[in-house]
């Protein structure tokens, strides 16, 4: 019986640091996941902003082309 109590006490003594190490690992892994999500959110915001800027630029270029009129000799004139 004394051997059994000694074995249990040794297991309990060594299990506390192991539990602390595992808990610390899971906490640090969750922090890294949060950082990854924050970076992905920032990237998506930049992608959206870039898309909006490119769309506006293309709209302005199209508007400018419409104002300049057709300069191509193959273009169909409106008075035909």
Order of alpha helices (4+ residues) and beta strands (2+ residues): alpha
